[in-house]
Amino acid sequence: MKPSQLDAILTLSAPTVHPSGTRCAVSATRADYRADAAVGQLWEVPLDGGGSARRLTRGFRDTAPQYSPDGRFLAFLRAVPAGPPQLFVVEAQGGEPRALTDRLLGVEHFAWSPDSQRIAFLSREPEAGRYGTVDGVGPGAEDPRLVTDLNYRLNGRGYTGDQRTQLFILDVPPAGEEPFVAARGRAKAAESEGEGGSGLPEARQLTSGGLDHDLPVFSADGGYIYTVSQWDPAAVDALGALVVRTPAGGGESKVVELGSPEAASVQALREAPDGSGLFVLASSLGDSGMDFVGRSTHLFWHAFDDGGTVRLSNPSEDDFGEAPGALRVRPDGQALVLGRHRGAVRLVAFEANGERAILADVDAVITGVDAAGDAVVVTFADATTPGEVAAVRDGHLERLTDFASRLRDETQPLLPSEFSGQSADGSPVHGWVVEPEGDGPHPVLLMIHGGPFAQYTGAWFDEAQVYASAGYAVVMCNPRGSAGYGEAHGRAIKGRMGTVDFEDVLGFLDSALEAYPALDADRLGILGGSYGGYLTAWTIAHDHRFRAAIVERGFLDPVSFVGSSDIGWFFPGEYTGWDPQQMAAQSPMACVGQVETPCLVIHSEEDWRCPIEQAQRYYAALKLRGVETELLLFPGENHELSRSGTPHHRKQRFEHILRWWSRYLPTAANPGLDAEESKALSAPVS
């Protein structure tokens, strides 16, 4: 795969199954170079295997489809170029989509009421005078912000205290009415004209105050709306998220007290169809209320009759933190969740009494699930595709789509080989090796994932495909600290970052070099982003075998991270400990003087997760010591550049990475650039 082929990758939303159980809908999005944005539409997929997927909509970016419970409507989010997503609805049998909202900052999540008459949605409510609420007042002319909390901003969103996410509700107009006027992206226009003047239904605000709300779901009787509400921004000694119940007709919101310290940080919930209780996905925060490190997400049952909360999932095996929003409850009361397990994500079902069954234990990553009647449908990725739709039948995935046909035809994906290596202390280390075409010997790139409580999988991965297609063997593993191998594995690096995780990645590399004859042990590179940037920077300070390195959006100095990162007030101290000597003992910045390896430092200018000062100081320290280094900065991008940045920036990122490897690890497929080619790489895109 070449960087220019990023637009062939289709990413699917979670599926929504029509109540008849005969079909489902998904959104499929991709990078578009002409628009320099992600574009996407909705697709309908028959579940009987008798037909192929067909396009339902043709908007600029249509996402997050949800059928109404009665099957009459399909609601979704639609965004126009440079505009936020708004709520739309279309009749399920087809027709012209109708706009339901025109929120200034857009709509984030929504949910249907059980009677299909109403939709609850979340939208950021801007403070007067900010975010375009007053014509001619741009960001630089706004009043100053007085900050009194530690938790006051978020990567990719900005400041949070003056644009809290609130809960709204609206009545869905009857089928057959004329389409509403298109959303204009200006909520205040509707206010000045009155709701009727805008042609949109009235949206009634149900919450207010300082909490951000997320993932709305209705109660079984439609009388209440539940949300996951983020921790109190004024709290400095706890991280937990709350279950909040708000009357759908308006009234005071109340916290649902779960009463279990194991469920201190709520991530998603659904009420049982009979109204007897809640299924809740949550994790522990330890005795301190702050200890989030390596905590698995579990499924709990909260019964309304006695107020008790019990954990249903297995603490040593289950972890449902990959996509907690995918929690679904079938009409018979069975809960469906997605569990991380050894580089895969499987589908697991639970009854309220704790009975557990694995519905699909596959060599794939299930990304979304929905069910209606007897039909259980998932979206998934595997070694050959970044996203398809499948029906779950007899424990297997029956593939129903071929969205990856263009990608497969144009790029010829290289399949990863699952492999288990051994760390220095004899511990097993699990991962994958992707070999390029040809006999070798191939230069090797040791790639380290972020998180650290995350996992590499055997599914199709654009990073591995680009590098392997350029002639590099890609070695990637899940060292201790990663998710998917139990909580003890995830918590193994608490207070000792750069120890067993460092030993694991090098042990896995050494094991792969021994097991795969085509890998060239004398031509090695290393790279990683976020925590992967941390461990890359740590490794090149302690091991000098690598010819070059790439440190991207790195967590490089725990000390300065405390005041500069959006999560700095809790993240570094919980991982490294708060003692300054402890922090320094685990800090790449503290040992930067030991680095000899040429290093490309990549960062985004608007990264608030790992702030740009981390990269700037690291780059300056290397430069002042005479180490070969470059600093590549992306304007307008944040911590998510490699995943959701603009298409031309994502393409340029790959091109610069390949340019760097061509300089120190040239291959036949990636030879070194001459001066003119190097200059052209940095030229503006026309």
N, C-alpha and C positions, 0 to 999 in steps of 0.2 A: 504494500500500500504506500502511495506517495502522499505528501502533505496536501497536494492539490485535489486529492480524492476524498477529503473529509465530507464533501457534500453528498457522498453516496451512502453515508451512515444514517439509517433511520432508527430513531429512538421511540419506543412505544410507551404510552401511558398504561396505567392499570386498566383492565377491561371492565366494562359494565355489561351485565347480562340482562337481556330483555326478560320481563317476568314470565313470558311464555316458555322460556328456556330454549328457543329455537335459533337465536342469534345473539351476537354481542357487538359492542362498538368499542373502538380504541382511537386514540389520536396517534398520528405518526408525524414526528418532527424531524427536521434535518437542517443543516447549515446551508445557507444560500449566499453565494459570493456576490451576486448582483445586488441583493438587498442588504448585504453585510449584516445578516440577522438570522435567527432561527425562524423557519417557516413551518407550517404544518396544517393538516386537515384531519377530519374525522373519517373513519372507515367502518363499514359494517361487515361482519364476518358471519356467514351461516355456520351453525354448529352441527349440522347433519352431514357435512362433508360433500354436499351436493352442488356446491358452487364456490366461486372465488370471492375474495374480498372486493367490495366496491366502495368508491369514494362517496361520502355523504355530503360533505361541505367543501367550499372552495374559498374560505377566508384566508387572510394573510397568515394568522397563527391561531388555529382552533385547537383547544386542549381540554383535558379533564372532563370527558363526557360522563353523564349520569342519566340513565333512564328513570322516569318517574315510576313510583311503585305500581301505578295502574297501567303502565306501558304506553300511555298516550303521547308522552313528550320525551324529548331528549334535551337536557340542559347541558351547557358547556361554557367555557370561557373563550372569548374571542378578543384578540389584540390586533390593532392596526399598526402600521409602521410608526415607531417612536411613541406609541400610545400604550397605556396600561391595559391589562385584560379586563373585559367587562362580561357580565353575565348575559347569556343569550339562551333562547329556547326555540326548538323547532319541533313540529309535529313528527312523531316517530315514523309515520308512513311517508314523510317527505314534505317539502314545501319551503317557503322562504323563512330563514331564521329571523327571530324578533329580538331586539335588544330589550333587556329588562333593567339595566343599570347604566349610569353615566357618572360613576364615582371619579373624583379628581385623581385619586391615587390607585384606582382600580379595585378589583375584587380578587381575594386570595384563595378562599375555599368556600364551598357551599354544600348544602344538604337539602334533600326533599323531605317534606312532611309525609307521614304514613298515608294520608288521604290524598296526596298529590295536589293539594290546593295551594300550598305555600312553599317557599324556598327561604331557608336561612342562609345568610352569607356573611363573610368577614371582609371588612374593608378598613384601611387605615384612615383615621379621622384626623386631618391636619389641624394644627393650632392656627387660629386666625393670624394672618400676616405672614405665614410661612408656606413654602411649597407651592407657590403660584396662586394662593387664595386671593391675593391682591394684584391686579394688573400693574406691571412695571416694577414690581418688587422682586428682584432676583435673589439668589442665595447670598450674594455679597452685600446686599442692602438690608437684609433682615436684622431684627434686633438681636443683641447678644443673648447667648444661652447661659443661664445660671445653673450650673451642675451641682447637685448635692448628693447624688448616688454614685456608686461604683459601676453599676450595671446600666449604662446610659447610651450605649451605641452598639451597633451590630454590623459585621461585615456584610457587604452587599445591599444593605438597607440604609444605613446612616444612623443619625441620632434617633432614639426611640421615644423619649419622653414627650416630644411634641407631635407625635404621629402614632398614637396607640392604635392597635388593631381592635376594633369593636365589632359587636354582633348586631346584625340587622335582619329584618324579615320583610318579605313582600308577598302579596297575593298573586298567583299566576293567573293571567287572563284566560278566559275560556278558549278552547280550540276553535279555529275558523275565523278569528278576528283578523282584521287587516294588520300587516306587519307594522311595528312601531318605527318611528324615525331612527336612523342610525345614531349610535352613541357618539357624542361630540367630544368626549374626553374632558368636559368641564362641568363638574357637579354644581358649581355656583350658578351656572346658567339656568339649571332646573329650579334652583332656589328663587331666583329673581322672577321667573315666569310662573312659578307654581308647578307642582308635579304634573297637572293636566296639560300645561303649556308645553312641557317637554315631550309629551306623548309616552311617558314612561310610568309604570305603576309606582305608587308611593312606597318608599322604603322606610320602615320604622326602626329607629335605633333602640336596641334593647339593653345595651350595657354602656357604661361610661366609667371614668376613673383611670387609675394608673396601671392596671394590669393589661397585658396583651393576651388575647384569646386566640385559640387555634383549634382546628379539626372539629367543626360543629357536627353534632348528630342529634336527631330527635329522639325523644323517649318513645316507647312503643305505642302509647296512646296519643302522641302528638301534642301533649300539654306542656312539655318542657323541651329545652334545647340544652344539651351538655356541650361544654367546651373544655379543652385542656388549656389552663391559664397559667402563664409563665410566672416564675417566682417573683415575689415582691421586690421591686427594684431598690427599695430602701434597705432590704435585709443584707447584712454583710456576713452572716454566719450560717446561711442555708441556701441550697440551690433548688430545692424541690419545686415541681410543677403541680398544680392543683386540679381537681375535678370540680368544675363550677356548673351549677344547674340554674338556668334562667327560665322563668315562665314565658311561653311562646306568645302569650297575649300581653306581655309587659308586666313589670313588677320587679321586686328585689331579687338579685342573684344571690345564691347561697353556695357555700363550699360543701361538697359531699365529703364528709370525714371518713376516710378509709380505715384509719386506726391501725395500720400496719406499717412499722418502720421499714419493712422490706419493699414497700410500695411508695417510697417517699418522692420519687421522681416519675410522675405519670407522663406517658407518651401517647397513648391513644385509648379509647374506650368505646363500648357499644352496649346498649341495654338489651337484655334478653327479650325475645318476642312476647313472652307472657308477662313482662314487666316485673319479674321477681328479683332482678338484680342486675349488676353490671359485670361484664367482662372488661378487665382493665389490663393494659400493658404498662409495666412500670419497672423501675429498678431501685435498688437500695442506694443510700448515700452514707451508710455506715453510722457509727455512733455520733460522729461530729456533725452530720448533716451536710458535709461538704465533700466527702470521699467518693467521688464519682469514678475513680480510676479503675478501668477494666471490669466494670460492673455489667453483668449480663442483664438483659431485659427479659422479664418473665411475665407469664399470664396469670392473673389473679381473678378470683370470683368474689364479688362483694354482694352479699345477700341483703335485701332490704328488710326482711322480717326481723333479723336479730342484729343487723349492722355489722356482722362479722366479715372479715376479709381473709381468704385463704389462698395460698399460692398453689396453682395447678401444675405448673411445669417443673421439670427436673433441674435442680440447681447445678448439677455437674455436667449436664449435657445440652440443655436448651438455652438458646439466646435468640430472642425475637427482635433485636435492635436494628436489623438491616432496613426494614421498611415497616415501621410500626403502624403507619397510616393505612396499611393494607389489611388491618384487622377487619374481618367480616363475620357476621352471625347469620346462619341460615334460618329459614322459617321454623325448622324443627329444634332450634336452640343450640345447634352445634357451632362452636367458634372456630374460625379458620385463621391461622397465623403463619408467618414466614420465618423460618429458623435458619440462622447461619450454622454451618457444620462443615468443618474441614475444607474450606474453599468452595463450598456449594451453598445454595439456599433452597431448602426443601419446604414442602407444604405439610403442616401438622394440624390436626383437628382435635378439639377438646370438648368434652361435655362439662356441664357445671359441677358434676360430681367428681371430676378429676380424671375420668376415663380419657385415654389419650391414644391417638392413632396417627401414624405417618401415612398421609394420602399419596405423597409423591416424593420418594427419596431417590433423586436423579442426579446425574453428573451434569448439573446445569445450575443457573442462578434464576430462581423464580422471582420476578420483580413486582407482580401484582396478581390479585385474585378476586373473583366474584362468583356468585352462585345464584341460581334460581331454579326451583323445581329440582329435578335430578341432575341438572347440568352444573358442573364445576369447571370454570375456565380460568386459565392463567396466562400471563405474559411471561416470557422467559428469554434468557440469553444462554448460548452455549458456545462451544469452540468454533462453530461455523457461522454464527449470526449474533448481532447485538440486540435483536428483538424479534420475537414471533409470538403468535397466539396459539394456544393449545388447549384441548379439552383433556381433563384428567379422567382417565378410565382405567380401572383395575390397577391402580398404582403407577401407571405410565402416562406419559404425555403424548397425546395424539395431535401432531402438528397440523394446524389448519391454514397457515399462511406461508407466504414466501416473500416477505418484505425485503429480505437480503439478497434477492436475485441479482440486482444491479451491482451491489457491492461485491458479491461473489464473482460475477463475470469480469468485473474491472480490476479486482485486486488479488484474486486467487489467495485466500487466507491461508496462513501457515499455522498448522495445528500445534498447540502446546503439548508437551509430554509431561505427565505428572511424575513427580520424583520426590523421594524422601532422602534427605542427607542427615549428617550427624554433626552436632555442635562439639565444641572443645571438651565439654564435660560429659559427652556421650548422649546427651539428650537428642531425640529425633527432631528434625526440622523438615517441615512439609512445604512443597512448592511446585514450581513448573519450570521447564526449560523450553524455549522456542528457538529452534535452529533454522538458519536461513537455508536456501537452496544451495546445492553444491557440496563437494566433498570436504571442504575446509583445507587447512585449519582456519577457523573463524575467530576474529576478535570477539571479546566477550564484554557485555554490559551487565553489571550487577545493579538491578533496579530495586529500590526500597520504597514501600508504600507509606502513605501518610497515616494520620490517626493520632497515636499509634493503634488505638483499639478499632482496627479495621482489618480487612483481609483482601489479599489477592485471591483470584479465582481462576478456574480453567476456562472461563468464558471468553469470548472474543473481546479483545482489548486494543484500542487504537494505538496506544503507545508501543506495545510489543510488536504489533503488525508493522508499524512504520520503521522501527529499528531493525527488525528481522529482514524486512524487504530491502533494506539498505546494506545487508550483508553482515549483520551482527547477531551473534547468539545472545539471547536475552535470558538472564537467570533471575528469577523472582521467587521469594519465599515469604512465609508468615512466621517471623521470629517471635520469641516470647514477648508479650505485650500486645500481640494481635488478637483479633476476635475469631470465634468459631472453633475454639479448642478447649473451652471451659474457662471458668472465671479465674482459676489459679494461674492458668497460662497468661491471661490478660493482665493480671495484677503482678506478675513476676518482676516487672521493672519499676514498680513503685518505690521511689527512694533510691533507685540504682539504675538510672538510665545510662546507656553506654557501657553496660557490663554484659549481661547474658544476651541481650539483643544484638550487641556488637559481635559476640562470639557466635551467635546463631547464623547471622548473615554470612560471615566469613567461613564458618563451618559448612554451610550449605554450598557456598561457592567452591570450596576445596573438594567437597564430595562430588559436585557436578563436573568439575574439571577432571576428576579421576574416572568418572563413569561414562563421560561422553568424549571419545577420542578426537572428534572434530573440533573441540574447543581449544583455543590457543591460550595457554596459561601465561604466555609472555606478553600478550596484548590485552590488557584489561582496562575497562573504564567503569565508573560508578556514578550513579545519579539517583536523585529522589527529591520529592517535594513535601513541604510542611514538616511533619515528623521525619519523613524520608530525607528531607534536606538536613535536618538535625543529625541523623545517623550517618549521612554521607559526610558532612563536615567533621563529625567526631571520628569517623573511620580514617579519613585521609590525614588526620593529625596523629594517628596511632599506627597506621600501616601504610607503607610507602610503595607498595607493589603496583599501584594504578598509574597508568600513563596520563590520565586526565580525569576530571570530575565535573559534575554539574550539580550545583546546590540551588534548588528552586524554592521560592517562598518559604524559606527555612525558619524554624524555631531555633535561633542560634545563640541567644543570651537570655537565660531565665530571669536575670536580675532586671534588665531594662524592659523585658516583656511585661512585667507587672504593671507598669503605668502606661504602656503604649498600646497594648492589645485590647480588643473588646472583651476577651476572656482572660486577660492578664491578672485580674484581681483574684482568680482562684486556680487557674490551670497550672502554672509552673510550680506553685507551692505544693499542690497536691501530688504532682508527679515527682518533683525533686526534693521536696521538703522546703521549709521556709528559712532554715538557717543559711546565712550567706555563704558559709564555707561549704555546706552541702551543695548549694546551687553552683558554686564555682567548680566543685569537683565533678559536676555533670554538665558543664557548659562548654560547647565548642569554641565560644569566643575566648574563654579563659586559656585554651590551649592552641589558639590560632598560630602562635609562634612556632609550633612544631610542624606546620603544613609546608610541604614541598611540592605537592601535586598541582599542576596547572588546573585552574578552576574557573568555570563560567558560572557566574552568579545571576540568576534570573528572578525578577520580582515585578509585581504590579504596583503601580503608583497609588492605587486606592485600596490596597490590601489592609484591612483593619484587623484581620485575624493574626497574621504574622506581619507586623508593620514593616514598612519599607526601611526604617532605621536599622532593623536587623541585618538586612542585606547591605546597606550602605556602609555600616561600620565594619562588617566582615570583609567586604571588598576593599575598603581603605586599608585595613590591617594587612591584607595580603599584598596589596600594591606597594605599600611602604616598605615591606620586607623584600620586595623584588620577585615575588612569586608571579608567574605568568597568570594573569587573570583579566576577565572582562565582566562588565556589569550591563546586563540587558534589561531595560526597563520598559514596561508597557503602560502607556497612558490610558486612563479611562477604564482600567480593568481592576478586579479585586482578587480575592483568594481563589476564586473559581475559574480563573482564566483558562486552564487546560480543559475544563469540562464544559463551561458555558460562556466563554468569552466570545467576542465577535469573530465571525469566520476568518476574516483576513488576519486578525491577530493570532488566532489558533494556528493558521497556516504558517505565518511568519515565525511563530515559536518553534514549530517543527523544523523549519528550514534553518534557523539559527542553531538548533541542537545538532542537526546533521552536519552543518558547516563546522561546528566545533569538533565533532568526532572525526570528520574528514582531515582535520589538521593533525590530530594526534593518533588516530586509528583509521587511516584510509583503507577503503575496500574498493574492489572493482566496481561495485554498484554505488559507492559514495567516495569518489576520488576527491582530492583536495581542489579547492576553488582557486582560480587565478585572481588577480587583483580586480579586474573588471567585474567578474562574477560576484566577488565579495562586496564590491561597491553597489551593485545592482540589488543585492539582497536587502540593503538598508534604504533603498529609494522608496519614495511614497508610492502607494498603490493607486493607479489611475482607474 
